[in-house]
Amino acid sequence: MKIGFAGLGVMGGPMARHLVEAGHDVAGFNRSPDKARAWAGAVGGHFAATVADAAAGAELFILCVGNDDDVREVVAAAMPSLAPGAVVVDHTTTSARVARDMADLAAGQGAFFIDAPVSGGQAGAENGQLSVMAGGDPAALTRVEAVLMHYSKAVKHMGPSGAGQLTKMVNQIAIAGVVQGLAEAVHFAQTAGLDTDAVYDAISKGAAQSWQMDNRWKTAAAGEFEFGFAVDWMRKDLGLVLDEARANGAHLALTALVDQFYSEVQAMGGARWDTSSLTARLQARPGRR
């Protein structure tokens, strides 16, 4: 399949690489041209100097960019160059509103737009193990699902346009609560003078087990946060969640509180730390033994 891909960062770069390795004809664009050239040279894809170049004749156009404004800009630039009936798949985490707007824009030009945020982080992208939650036309998703599976372990259709983004919001709400619980658990274990490795061994096979515990307990206990999903990104996502909650009437007291805690981590200089750095906020408090 002829594919255009915009956004070759820590997520998009490896996702696009999987497509090249699977034998697809992929043209990659990035806002920083040097990054796109390096990607093309490393994986054998084509360098695209502009969004239009990446989209030229593409049957499938994928983007993984920063925010709502980026999505609007990239999709508008890509649309005139796409093949007739092309499918646009957006892996950016955005508002549900922009997903609906882009679906309307695509439909007006004979194309299809699928909002398809992902979960699994950089490791999931590198290893081809992302979970994709998708909203939009189900037949259009079916056309490209096999392609998306080159970097995914699951692709789930959630409903009409915007449903993928709403599902990603549910994902981030659940993560926020779990990470705060993990932070407090690590903090309590340390303050109580327990061996945190032994605590992990004792509780990680029971009801307390989670992906966050299995992947972040030991690094959080060691105060290691220079990796993973950045606090800045999580605050962007939680901002989308809280905006949507204000619109639909959902009550998200814990999510709002955790968002506030992340603002404190940013003030500590942890804007690029992993989301498990909520532990650092507690470790920094006076009175810790």
HUTAQUI-V359033 format. One record per residue. N is the residue number from 1. RES is the residue in three letters. PSI is psi as a letter, one per 40 degrees, with the letter a starting at -180 (* if undefined). Layout:
BEGIN
n=N res=RES psi=PSI
n=N res=RES psi=PSI
END
This chain:
BEGIN
n=1 res=MET psi=i
n=2 res=LYS psi=h
n=3 res=ILE psi=h
n=4 res=GLY psi=i
n=5 res=PHE psi=h
n=6 res=ALA psi=h
n=7 res=GLY psi=g
n=8 res=LEU psi=f
n=9 res=GLY psi=a
n=10 res=VAL psi=d
n=11 res=MET psi=d
n=12 res=GLY psi=d
n=13 res=GLY psi=d
n=14 res=PRO psi=d
n=15 res=MET psi=d
n=16 res=ALA psi=d
n=17 res=ARG psi=d
n=18 res=HIS psi=d
n=19 res=LEU psi=d
n=20 res=VAL psi=d
n=21 res=GLU psi=d
n=22 res=ALA psi=e
n=23 res=GLY psi=e
n=24 res=HIS psi=i
n=25 res=ASP psi=h
n=26 res=VAL psi=h
n=27 res=ALA psi=h
n=28 res=GLY psi=h
n=29 res=PHE psi=i
n=30 res=ASN psi=i
n=31 res=ARG psi=d
n=32 res=SER psi=h
n=33 res=PRO psi=d
n=34 res=ASP psi=d
n=35 res=LYS psi=d
n=36 res=ALA psi=d
n=37 res=ARG psi=d
n=38 res=ALA psi=d
n=39 res=TRP psi=d
n=40 res=ALA psi=d
n=41 res=GLY psi=d
n=42 res=ALA psi=d
n=43 res=VAL psi=e
n=44 res=GLY psi=e
n=45 res=GLY psi=a
n=46 res=HIS psi=h
n=47 res=PHE psi=h
n=48 res=ALA psi=h
n=49 res=ALA psi=d
n=50 res=THR psi=i
n=51 res=VAL psi=d
n=52 res=ALA psi=d
n=53 res=ASP psi=d
n=54 res=ALA psi=d
n=55 res=ALA psi=e
n=56 res=ALA psi=h
n=57 res=GLY psi=e
n=58 res=ALA psi=h
n=59 res=GLU psi=d
n=60 res=LEU psi=h
n=61 res=PHE psi=h
n=62 res=ILE psi=h
n=63 res=LEU psi=i
n=64 res=CYS psi=g
n=65 res=VAL psi=a
n=66 res=GLY psi=d
n=67 res=ASN psi=a
n=68 res=ASP psi=d
n=69 res=ASP psi=d
n=70 res=ASP psi=d
n=71 res=VAL psi=d
n=72 res=ARG psi=d
n=73 res=GLU psi=d
n=74 res=VAL psi=d
n=75 res=VAL psi=d
n=76 res=ALA psi=d
n=77 res=ALA psi=d
n=78 res=ALA psi=d
n=79 res=MET psi=d
n=80 res=PRO psi=e
n=81 res=SER psi=e
n=82 res=LEU psi=i
n=83 res=ALA psi=i
n=84 res=PRO psi=h
n=85 res=GLY psi=e
n=86 res=ALA psi=i
n=87 res=VAL psi=h
n=88 res=VAL psi=h
n=89 res=VAL psi=h
n=90 res=ASP psi=h
n=91 res=HIS psi=e
n=92 res=THR psi=i
n=93 res=THR psi=h
n=94 res=THR psi=a
n=95 res=SER psi=i
n=96 res=ALA psi=d
n=97 res=ARG psi=d
n=98 res=VAL psi=d
n=99 res=ALA psi=d
n=100 res=ARG psi=d
n=101 res=ASP psi=d
n=102 res=MET psi=d
n=103 res=ALA psi=d
n=104 res=ASP psi=d
n=105 res=LEU psi=d
n=106 res=ALA psi=d
n=107 res=ALA psi=d
n=108 res=GLY psi=e
n=109 res=GLN psi=e
n=110 res=GLY psi=f
n=111 res=ALA psi=a
n=112 res=PHE psi=i
n=113 res=PHE psi=h
n=114 res=ILE psi=h
n=115 res=ASP psi=h
n=116 res=ALA psi=g
n=117 res=PRO psi=i
n=118 res=VAL psi=i
n=119 res=SER psi=i
n=120 res=GLY psi=e
n=121 res=GLY psi=a
n=122 res=GLN psi=d
n=123 res=ALA psi=d
n=124 res=GLY psi=d
n=125 res=ALA psi=d
n=126 res=GLU psi=d
n=127 res=ASN psi=e
n=128 res=GLY psi=f
n=129 res=GLN psi=f
n=130 res=LEU psi=i
n=131 res=SER psi=h
n=132 res=VAL psi=h
n=133 res=MET psi=h
n=134 res=ALA psi=i
n=135 res=GLY psi=i
n=136 res=GLY psi=a
n=137 res=ASP psi=h
n=138 res=PRO psi=d
n=139 res=ALA psi=d
n=140 res=ALA psi=d
n=141 res=LEU psi=d
n=142 res=THR psi=d
n=143 res=ARG psi=d
n=144 res=VAL psi=e
n=145 res=GLU psi=d
n=146 res=ALA psi=d
n=147 res=VAL psi=d
n=148 res=LEU psi=d
n=149 res=MET psi=e
n=150 res=HIS psi=d
n=151 res=TYR psi=e
n=152 res=SER psi=i
n=153 res=LYS psi=e
n=154 res=ALA psi=h
n=155 res=VAL psi=h
n=156 res=LYS psi=h
n=157 res=HIS psi=h
n=158 res=MET psi=e
n=159 res=GLY psi=a
n=160 res=PRO psi=i
n=161 res=SER psi=h
n=162 res=GLY psi=d
n=163 res=ALA psi=d
n=164 res=GLY psi=d
n=165 res=GLN psi=d
n=166 res=LEU psi=d
n=167 res=THR psi=d
n=168 res=LYS psi=d
n=169 res=MET psi=d
n=170 res=VAL psi=d
n=171 res=ASN psi=d
n=172 res=GLN psi=d
n=173 res=ILE psi=d
n=174 res=ALA psi=d
n=175 res=ILE psi=d
n=176 res=ALA psi=d
n=177 res=GLY psi=d
n=178 res=VAL psi=d
n=179 res=VAL psi=d
n=180 res=GLN psi=d
n=181 res=GLY psi=d
n=182 res=LEU psi=d
n=183 res=ALA psi=d
n=184 res=GLU psi=d
n=185 res=ALA psi=d
n=186 res=VAL psi=d
n=187 res=HIS psi=d
n=188 res=PHE psi=d
n=189 res=ALA psi=d
n=190 res=GLN psi=d
n=191 res=THR psi=d
n=192 res=ALA psi=e
n=193 res=GLY psi=f
n=194 res=LEU psi=i
n=195 res=ASP psi=h
n=196 res=THR psi=d
n=197 res=ASP psi=d
n=198 res=ALA psi=d
n=199 res=VAL psi=d
n=200 res=TYR psi=d
n=201 res=ASP psi=d
n=202 res=ALA psi=d
n=203 res=ILE psi=e
n=204 res=SER psi=e
n=205 res=LYS psi=e
n=206 res=GLY psi=a
n=207 res=ALA psi=e
n=208 res=ALA psi=e
n=209 res=GLN psi=i
n=210 res=SER psi=i
n=211 res=TRP psi=d
n=212 res=GLN psi=d
n=213 res=MET psi=d
n=214 res=ASP psi=d
n=215 res=ASN psi=e
n=216 res=ARG psi=e
n=217 res=TRP psi=d
n=218 res=LYS psi=d
n=219 res=THR psi=d
n=220 res=ALA psi=d
n=221 res=ALA psi=d
n=222 res=ALA psi=e
n=223 res=GLY psi=f
n=224 res=GLU psi=h
n=225 res=PHE psi=e
n=226 res=GLU psi=f
n=227 res=PHE psi=i
n=228 res=GLY psi=a
n=229 res=PHE psi=h
n=230 res=ALA psi=i
n=231 res=VAL psi=d
n=232 res=ASP psi=d
n=233 res=TRP psi=d
n=234 res=MET psi=d
n=235 res=ARG psi=d
n=236 res=LYS psi=d
n=237 res=ASP psi=d
n=238 res=LEU psi=d
n=239 res=GLY psi=d
n=240 res=LEU psi=d
n=241 res=VAL psi=d
n=242 res=LEU psi=d
n=243 res=ASP psi=d
n=244 res=GLU psi=d
n=245 res=ALA psi=d
n=246 res=ARG psi=d
n=247 res=ALA psi=d
n=248 res=ASN psi=e
n=249 res=GLY psi=e
n=250 res=ALA psi=i
n=251 res=HIS psi=h
n=252 res=LEU psi=g
n=253 res=ALA psi=d
n=254 res=LEU psi=d
n=255 res=THR psi=d
n=256 res=ALA psi=d
n=257 res=LEU psi=d
n=258 res=VAL psi=d
n=259 res=ASP psi=d
n=260 res=GLN psi=d
n=261 res=PHE psi=d
n=262 res=TYR psi=d
n=263 res=SER psi=d
n=264 res=GLU psi=d
n=265 res=VAL psi=d
n=266 res=GLN psi=d
n=267 res=ALA psi=d
n=268 res=MET psi=e
n=269 res=GLY psi=e
n=270 res=GLY psi=f
n=271 res=ALA psi=d
n=272 res=ARG psi=e
n=273 res=TRP psi=i
n=274 res=ASP psi=i
n=275 res=THR psi=d
n=276 res=SER psi=e
n=277 res=SER psi=e
n=278 res=LEU psi=d
n=279 res=THR psi=d
n=280 res=ALA psi=d
n=281 res=ARG psi=d
n=282 res=LEU psi=d
n=283 res=GLN psi=d
n=284 res=ALA psi=e
n=285 res=ARG psi=i
n=286 res=PRO psi=i
n=287 res=GLY psi=e
n=288 res=ARG psi=h
n=289 res=ARG psi=*
END
